[in-house]
Each structure stands twice: as C-alpha cells, then as structure tokens.
C-alpha cells in the first residue's frame, strides 16, 4: 500500500471517520509539537521562557478541552474557540522566538483552515481577525527596527489569510449543500420505496393470518410454515416502518400526532409485547415503573421508540441476563431507561450508534441493519428530547430517553 492511502486508512481507523473537535485539533497539536522539536533541535534563542511556557500551556489547555468536553451536548459553534486558543498559543510562541522574525508563523495555517471551514458567514472574519492578531502583535511588541519589508508583510499577510479563509468557507459550504442534497434525494427514495412496500406487506400479513385462523385442514407442519412466513413478514414490515420513519425524519417530514399520554402505560404495553421474546431468549425482562408520568406526545411514535429499545436490549443480552425498563423524573423531564446486562459497546463507538445503518463491532454476529436507534433518536428529537447512552464492554448498556414534560 502506498504511503498516502496507508496514512488515510490509519487516520480513519483512529478517528472512526468522524471529525470531532479532538480530531480537528490533532493536526494543530502535531505541527505545534513539531515546532517545539525544531526549537530544541536547532537551539534557537528564546527571548522569553515565560512566554514559551505560556504558549505550551495554552495549546495544552485547548487540546484537553477538545478531548474532554462533551461536544455532543454543546452547540458546534463553540468548538471554534479551540482553534482560536491555538492561534493565541502560536502568537505567544512567535513572541518568545523572535517576534516578527520568528519562523513559526506558518503554524497559523492549520487552525485558520479549521475556523474557516466551519459553517457560518462569520467564521472567515473570526479566522482573519485571529491571524491578524497572531501576525501583527509580535511585530509591534518587539523592539526591532521596522523596515519597508516588514511593513509590506504586515499589510499583505493578513489580507492573504482573510481571502484564503473566505475561499475555504465557501468551498466547505458548497460541499455541505451537495451532501445535504444527496441525503435529501436518498431520504425521498427510501420514503417512496418504504411506502410502496408497506401496502402489499399488509395484504400478505392479512391473508397469512386468515389462512392460520381458517385453515382447519392444514397439517401441523403446514401451520409451522405459515407461522414462519407470518413471523418474517412482520419482521419485514417492522424494517419497512423503520426505513419510512428515518426517511421522513431526514426529509423534514416527521409529523407528530400529540395527545395526552401516560409514559408508564406505553412502557407496560411494550414490556408485555416483548415478554414472549424475552422468555424464549432466556432473558429476565423487568419493569420498574415510578410515579405516573403524563406527557403531551405521539403515543404511536413513543411506543415505537420503547419497542425498539427493548427489542435491542433483548437481542444483545445472552441467556441468563436481564433487561430492566424503568421510568422516572429528572427535574422537569421524564426519563425512560432500558438497562441490559449484554455484550456492551466500545466507548469509541457510542457516538455513532444513532447513525443510519451503523452497527457496533460487538453486534456484527447478530442479525440487524442498524436502524433501530436511528428511529429512537429521531422520535426523541421530534419530541424535543434526546437519547443518552452509557455502556461498558462485557457488562451491559443503558439507553436513556429524556423527554420534556412541558
């Protein structure tokens, strides 16, 4: 394998293909570390050890924030503060290593690209102001004589960075629009196919049920065949329903029929429906229902979400394990948790779980297409809530559906 594809494959493996703030910070961290290595290797004179230490601390703090903060719950706009902090760190590094004559101004390219590529018309301006600060501050704080070359560079370099930031922002915007258009076409196609499959499946199920109920002359073996056909037809109808739900959510056509709903009743029905499956799998299915939790919600969609969570938990819990479905309150929010003692999920894969067709590495040997949690997240989001997950390999997983009561 050639070096470039090898590096790309390694990067995708380490980052699971996601551009999180931590992943975006990696190039800045690597180039900053390389600058420090060059600084030590060449024994370049340092004008201020305190400024050098401050630059390292600022960059370390930015990196720690990109790695440690729960960015899934924070508006993506605020992640721009990470590269802005790196720009400050680079400005301090330049001040400590010669000011305007420091060779480390080139490091600004990486955080500038990060800021400029983020969505929003203000990001090119933020990138431009940041680079101007990092380029011009060392110039005017140093006591070296200013030449015409310095003046020309001070006028031209910030302008070039701003123009580059605008171009990068526009390219990124067009790429996002193209991706959105592709996703929209895919969702419309999935919705159309799912809708067309739904009616004949309903008809097939109706005739199978009629045959099972009226087929007095069928042998036990033939009745078994009918039961298998009916079970698989129901499974296919469930899959088609999930496809239609995700397509509607992606295309912005996800409409709720809200009414007064008691969460405990929804959970009770889901547990009763899943009882035979749990018994067959040898898994203890327990409901721990708290005080009544009234909601203004879509009862059918909410039931679909609970069914998916319970069936998922049963599917990934081996015989002898348990699945616990509990309800309660967290402040003013209603909380439904489904806790199992199953195989668990690697921590680095948790944020991908609600992506369409994604399946955890621990689930590859178990039948499924990876749509159940996508449907649950879409239903939670449509209700103004969210889906939380916590898991440990070999110990089990807890999915928590948080819904506003108001």
C-alpha positions as CSV (number, residue, x, y, z in Angstrom):
1,X,0.0,0.0,0.0
2,X,1.3,3.5,-0.9
3,X,2.1,5.9,2.0
4,X,-0.8,8.3,1.4
5,X,-3.6,5.7,1.4
6,X,-1.9,4.0,4.3
7,X,-1.9,7.2,6.4
8,X,-5.5,7.9,5.4
9,X,-6.6,4.4,6.4
10,X,-4.8,4.8,9.7
11,X,-6.4,8.2,10.3
12,X,-9.9,6.8,9.6
13,X,-9.3,3.8,11.9
14,X,-8.1,6.0,14.8
15,X,-10.9,8.6,14.4
16,X,-13.7,6.2,13.3
17,X,-14.3,8.6,10.3
18,X,-15.6,11.4,12.5
19,X,-14.4,15.0,12.5
20,X,-14.9,15.8,16.2
21,X,-13.2,18.8,17.8
22,X,-10.5,16.4,19.1
23,X,-9.8,15.0,15.6
24,X,-9.7,18.5,14.2
25,X,-7.2,19.5,16.8
26,X,-4.8,16.7,16.0
27,X,-3.1,18.5,13.0
28,X,-2.6,21.6,15.1
29,X,-1.2,19.6,18.0
30,X,1.2,17.7,15.7
31,X,2.5,20.8,14.0
32,X,2.9,22.6,17.3
33,X,4.8,19.7,18.8
34,X,7.0,19.6,15.6
35,X,7.8,23.3,16.1
36,X,8.9,22.6,19.7
37,X,11.1,19.8,18.5
38,X,12.7,22.1,15.9
39,X,13.1,24.8,18.5
40,X,15.0,22.3,20.8
41,X,17.0,20.7,18.0
42,X,18.3,23.9,16.5
43,X,18.8,25.6,19.9
44,X,17.1,28.7,18.6
45,X,17.5,31.6,21.1
46,X,14.4,32.2,23.2
47,X,13.6,35.8,24.1
48,X,11.2,34.8,27.0
49,X,11.0,31.5,28.7
50,X,7.7,32.6,30.3
51,X,6.1,33.3,27.0
52,X,7.2,30.0,25.6
53,X,5.8,28.2,28.7
54,X,2.5,30.2,28.3
55,X,2.2,29.2,24.7
56,X,2.7,25.5,25.6
57,X,0.1,25.7,28.4
58,X,-2.5,27.4,26.2
59,X,-2.1,24.8,23.5
60,X,-2.3,22.0,26.1
61,X,-5.5,23.5,27.5
62,X,-7.0,23.8,24.0
63,X,-6.2,20.2,23.3
64,X,-7.5,19.0,26.6
65,X,-10.8,20.9,26.1
66,X,-11.2,19.4,22.6
67,X,-10.8,15.9,24.1
68,X,-12.6,16.2,27.4
69,X,-15.6,18.4,26.8
70,X,-19.0,16.7,26.0
71,X,-19.2,18.2,22.5
72,X,-22.3,16.1,21.6
73,X,-24.2,18.3,24.1
74,X,-22.6,21.6,23.2
75,X,-23.5,23.7,20.2
76,X,-20.9,23.1,17.5
77,X,-20.4,26.8,17.1
78,X,-18.4,26.9,20.4
79,X,-15.9,24.4,19.1
80,X,-14.3,27.3,17.1
81,X,-12.9,28.5,20.5
82,X,-10.4,25.6,20.3
83,X,-8.5,26.8,17.2
84,X,-8.8,30.4,18.4
85,X,-7.0,29.3,21.5
86,X,-4.4,27.6,19.3
87,X,-3.9,30.9,17.4
88,X,-3.2,32.7,20.7
89,X,-0.7,29.9,21.6
90,X,1.1,30.4,18.2
91,X,1.2,34.2,18.8
92,X,2.8,33.6,22.2
93,X,5.3,31.2,20.6
94,X,6.2,33.8,18.0
95,X,6.7,36.4,20.7
96,X,9.0,34.0,22.6
97,X,11.1,33.2,19.5
98,X,12.0,36.4,17.7
99,X,8.6,38.2,17.3
100,X,8.1,39.3,13.7
101,X,11.2,37.3,12.6
102,X,10.0,34.0,14.2
103,X,9.7,31.2,11.6
104,X,6.7,29.7,13.4
105,X,4.0,31.9,11.8
106,X,3.4,29.1,9.3
107,X,1.7,27.2,12.1
108,X,-1.3,29.5,11.7
109,X,-2.4,27.8,8.5
110,X,-3.9,24.7,10.3
111,X,-6.2,26.4,12.9
112,X,-7.2,29.0,10.3
113,X,-8.4,26.2,8.0
114,X,-10.4,24.7,10.9
115,X,-12.1,28.0,11.7
116,X,-12.8,28.9,8.1
117,X,-14.3,25.5,7.2
118,X,-16.9,25.7,9.9
119,X,-20.5,26.6,8.9
120,X,-21.4,30.3,9.3
121,X,-20.6,33.5,7.4
122,X,-18.8,35.0,10.4
123,X,-16.1,32.3,10.6
124,X,-13.9,33.8,7.8
125,X,-13.9,37.0,9.8
126,X,-13.0,35.2,13.0
127,X,-10.2,33.4,11.2
128,X,-9.0,36.7,9.7
129,X,-9.0,38.6,12.9
130,X,-7.2,35.8,14.7
131,X,-4.4,35.5,12.2
132,X,-4.0,39.3,12.1
133,X,-3.7,39.3,15.9
134,X,-1.1,36.5,15.7
135,X,0.9,38.1,12.9
136,X,0.8,41.7,13.9
137,X,1.1,41.5,17.7
138,X,4.7,40.2,17.8
139,X,5.6,42.9,15.2
140,X,4.5,45.8,17.4
141,X,5.6,44.4,20.7
142,X,9.2,43.7,19.6
143,X,11.7,46.4,19.8
144,X,13.4,45.6,16.5
145,X,13.6,48.3,13.9
146,X,10.8,48.2,11.3
147,X,11.8,48.1,7.6
148,X,9.8,48.5,4.5
149,X,9.8,44.8,4.1
150,X,8.2,44.4,7.5
151,X,5.5,46.9,6.6
152,X,4.7,45.2,3.3
153,X,4.5,41.9,5.0
154,X,2.2,43.3,7.8
155,X,-0.2,44.7,5.2
156,X,-0.2,41.7,2.8
157,X,-0.1,38.6,5.0
158,X,-3.3,39.3,7.0
159,X,-5.1,40.1,3.7
160,X,-4.0,36.8,2.1
161,X,-5.2,34.9,5.2
162,X,-8.6,36.6,5.1
163,X,-9.0,35.9,1.4
164,X,-8.0,32.2,1.9
165,X,-10.4,31.9,4.8
166,X,-13.3,33.2,2.7
167,X,-12.5,30.8,-0.1
168,X,-12.2,27.8,2.3
169,X,-15.5,28.8,3.9
170,X,-17.3,29.0,0.5
171,X,-15.9,25.6,-0.6
172,X,-16.9,24.0,2.6
173,X,-20.4,25.5,2.3
174,X,-20.9,24.1,-1.2
175,X,-19.7,20.7,-0.2
176,X,-22.2,20.7,2.7
177,X,-25.0,21.7,0.4
178,X,-24.1,19.0,-2.0
179,X,-24.1,16.4,0.8
180,X,-27.5,17.7,2.1
181,X,-28.9,17.4,-1.4
182,X,-27.6,13.8,-1.8
183,X,-29.1,12.9,1.6
184,X,-32.4,14.5,0.7
185,X,-32.7,12.5,-2.5
186,X,-31.8,9.3,-0.6
187,X,-34.4,10.0,2.0
188,X,-37.1,10.7,-0.6
189,X,-36.2,7.4,-2.4
190,X,-36.3,5.5,0.9
191,X,-39.6,7.0,1.8
192,X,-41.1,6.2,-1.6
193,X,-39.8,2.6,-1.6
194,X,-40.9,2.0,2.0
195,X,-44.4,3.4,1.3
196,X,-44.8,1.2,-1.8
197,X,-43.7,-1.9,0.2
198,X,-46.0,-1.2,3.1
199,X,-49.4,-1.9,1.4
200,X,-48.5,-5.3,-0.2
201,X,-46.9,-6.4,3.1
202,X,-50.1,-5.5,5.0
203,X,-52.1,-7.5,2.5
204,X,-49.7,-10.5,2.8
205,X,-50.0,-10.5,6.6
206,X,-53.8,-10.3,6.4
207,X,-54.0,-13.3,4.2
208,X,-51.5,-15.3,6.2
209,X,-53.5,-14.5,9.4
210,X,-56.7,-15.5,7.6
211,X,-55.1,-18.8,6.5
212,X,-53.8,-19.5,10.0
213,X,-57.3,-18.9,11.5
214,X,-59.4,-20.7,8.9
215,X,-57.0,-23.4,7.7
216,X,-58.6,-26.3,9.6
217,X,-57.3,-28.8,7.0
218,X,-53.7,-27.7,7.4
219,X,-51.3,-30.2,9.0
220,X,-49.1,-29.2,11.9
221,X,-46.1,-28.9,9.6
222,X,-48.0,-26.6,7.2
223,X,-49.2,-24.5,10.1
224,X,-45.5,-24.2,11.1
225,X,-44.7,-22.9,7.6
226,X,-47.5,-20.3,7.8
227,X,-46.2,-19.2,11.2
228,X,-42.6,-18.8,9.8
229,X,-44.0,-16.8,6.8
230,X,-46.0,-14.6,9.1
231,X,-43.1,-14.0,11.5
232,X,-40.8,-13.0,8.7
233,X,-43.5,-10.8,7.1
234,X,-43.9,-9.0,10.4
235,X,-40.2,-8.5,10.7
236,X,-40.1,-7.1,7.2
237,X,-43.0,-4.8,7.9
238,X,-41.1,-3.5,11.0
239,X,-38.0,-2.9,8.9
240,X,-40.0,-1.0,6.3
241,X,-41.6,1.1,9.1
242,X,-38.2,2.0,10.4
243,X,-37.0,2.9,6.9
244,X,-40.0,5.1,6.4
245,X,-39.5,6.8,9.8
246,X,-35.8,7.6,9.2
247,X,-36.6,8.8,5.7
248,X,-39.3,11.1,7.0
249,X,-37.0,12.4,9.7
250,X,-34.2,13.1,7.2
251,X,-36.5,14.8,4.7
252,X,-38.1,17.0,7.4
253,X,-41.5,15.4,7.1
254,X,-41.6,13.9,10.5
255,X,-45.0,14.9,12.0
256,X,-46.2,14.1,15.5
257,X,-49.9,13.5,16.5
258,X,-49.6,14.7,20.0
259,X,-52.1,13.8,22.7
260,X,-52.2,13.1,26.5
261,X,-50.0,10.0,27.0
262,X,-49.0,8.2,30.2
263,X,-45.4,7.0,29.8
264,X,-45.9,4.1,32.3
265,X,-48.7,2.7,30.1
266,X,-46.6,2.9,27.0
267,X,-43.8,1.0,28.8
268,X,-46.2,-1.5,30.2
269,X,-47.6,-2.4,26.8
270,X,-44.0,-2.6,25.3
271,X,-42.9,-5.0,28.1
272,X,-46.0,-7.2,27.7
273,X,-45.5,-7.4,24.0
274,X,-41.8,-8.3,24.4
275,X,-42.5,-10.9,27.1
276,X,-42.7,-13.9,24.9
277,X,-39.4,-12.9,23.1
278,X,-37.6,-12.5,26.4
279,X,-38.9,-15.8,27.7
280,X,-37.8,-17.6,24.5
281,X,-34.3,-16.0,24.8
282,X,-34.0,-16.9,28.5
283,X,-33.7,-13.2,29.5
284,X,-35.4,-11.7,32.5
285,X,-37.5,-8.7,31.4
286,X,-38.3,-6.4,34.4
287,X,-40.4,-3.2,34.5
288,X,-39.6,-0.7,37.3
289,X,-42.3,2.0,36.9
290,X,-42.2,5.1,39.1
291,X,-44.9,7.7,39.7
292,X,-47.3,8.4,36.8
293,X,-45.6,10.5,34.1
294,X,-48.1,12.3,31.9
295,X,-46.8,13.7,28.6
296,X,-48.0,15.5,25.5
297,X,-46.6,13.1,23.0
298,X,-47.3,10.9,20.0
299,X,-48.4,7.7,21.6
300,X,-47.7,5.5,18.5
301,X,-44.2,7.0,17.9
302,X,-43.3,6.8,21.6
303,X,-44.4,3.2,21.6
304,X,-42.2,2.6,18.6
305,X,-39.2,4.1,20.4
306,X,-39.7,2.0,23.5
307,X,-40.3,-1.2,21.4
308,X,-37.0,-0.6,19.6
309,X,-35.0,0.0,22.8
310,X,-36.5,-3.1,24.5
311,X,-36.0,-5.4,21.4
312,X,-32.4,-4.1,21.0
313,X,-31.6,-4.9,24.6
314,X,-33.1,-8.4,24.4
315,X,-31.2,-9.0,21.1
316,X,-27.8,-8.2,22.6
317,X,-28.3,-9.9,26.0
318,X,-27.3,-13.5,26.3
319,X,-29.4,-16.2,28.0
320,X,-29.4,-15.8,31.8
321,X,-29.1,-12.0,31.6
322,X,-31.6,-9.3,32.4
323,X,-33.2,-6.3,30.8
324,X,-34.7,-3.6,33.1
325,X,-37.1,-0.9,31.9
326,X,-37.5,2.0,34.3
327,X,-39.4,5.3,34.3
328,X,-39.0,8.4,36.5
329,X,-38.3,12.1,36.5
330,X,-35.1,14.1,36.2
331,X,-36.0,17.7,37.2
332,X,-38.9,18.6,34.8
333,X,-38.0,15.9,32.3
334,X,-39.5,12.5,32.0
335,X,-36.9,9.7,31.9
336,X,-37.2,6.2,30.4
337,X,-34.1,3.9,30.8
338,X,-33.5,0.5,29.3
339,X,-30.7,-1.3,31.1
340,X,-29.3,-4.6,30.0
341,X,-26.5,-7.0,31.1
342,X,-25.5,-7.7,27.5
343,X,-22.3,-7.6,25.4
344,X,-21.8,-3.9,25.8
345,X,-20.4,-1.4,23.2
346,X,-16.8,0.0,22.9
347,X,-16.7,3.6,24.2
348,X,-15.3,5.0,21.0
349,X,-18.3,3.7,19.1
350,X,-21.0,5.2,21.3
351,X,-21.4,8.4,19.4
352,X,-22.0,6.5,16.1
353,X,-24.9,4.4,17.4
354,X,-27.7,6.5,16.2
355,X,-26.3,6.9,12.7
356,X,-28.2,5.1,10.0
357,X,-27.0,1.5,9.2
358,X,-24.2,1.8,11.8
359,X,-23.7,-1.4,13.8
360,X,-21.3,-1.7,16.7
361,X,-18.4,-4.1,16.4
362,X,-19.9,-6.3,19.2
363,X,-23.1,-6.7,17.1
364,X,-21.7,-8.0,13.9
365,X,-22.7,-11.6,14.6
366,X,-26.3,-10.7,15.5
367,X,-28.9,-10.1,12.7
368,X,-29.9,-6.5,12.1
369,X,-29.5,-3.5,9.8
370,X,-28.7,-0.7,12.3
371,X,-31.9,1.4,12.1
372,X,-33.5,0.9,15.5
373,X,-31.5,3.5,17.4
374,X,-31.7,6.0,14.5
375,X,-35.5,5.8,14.8
376,X,-35.4,6.2,18.5
377,X,-33.2,9.3,18.2
378,X,-35.5,10.8,15.5
379,X,-38.5,10.3,17.7
380,X,-36.7,11.8,20.8
381,X,-35.6,14.8,18.8
382,X,-39.1,15.4,17.3
383,X,-40.4,15.5,20.9
384,X,-37.8,18.0,22.0
385,X,-35.9,15.3,23.9
386,X,-32.7,13.3,23.5
387,X,-31.3,9.8,23.7
388,X,-28.3,9.2,26.0
389,X,-26.2,6.0,26.2
390,X,-23.7,4.6,28.6
391,X,-22.0,1.2,28.1
392,X,-19.1,-1.0,29.3
393,X,-17.8,-3.9,27.3
394,X,-19.0,-7.2,28.7
395,X,-21.1,-5.5,31.4
396,X,-24.1,-4.1,29.5
397,X,-25.6,-0.9,28.1
398,X,-28.1,1.6,29.4
399,X,-30.1,3.7,26.9
400,X,-31.9,6.7,28.5
401,X,-34.7,8.5,26.7
402,X,-35.2,12.0,28.1
403,X,-38.4,13.8,27.2
404,X,-39.7,17.2,28.3
405,X,-43.0,17.1,30.2
406,X,-44.0,20.6,29.3
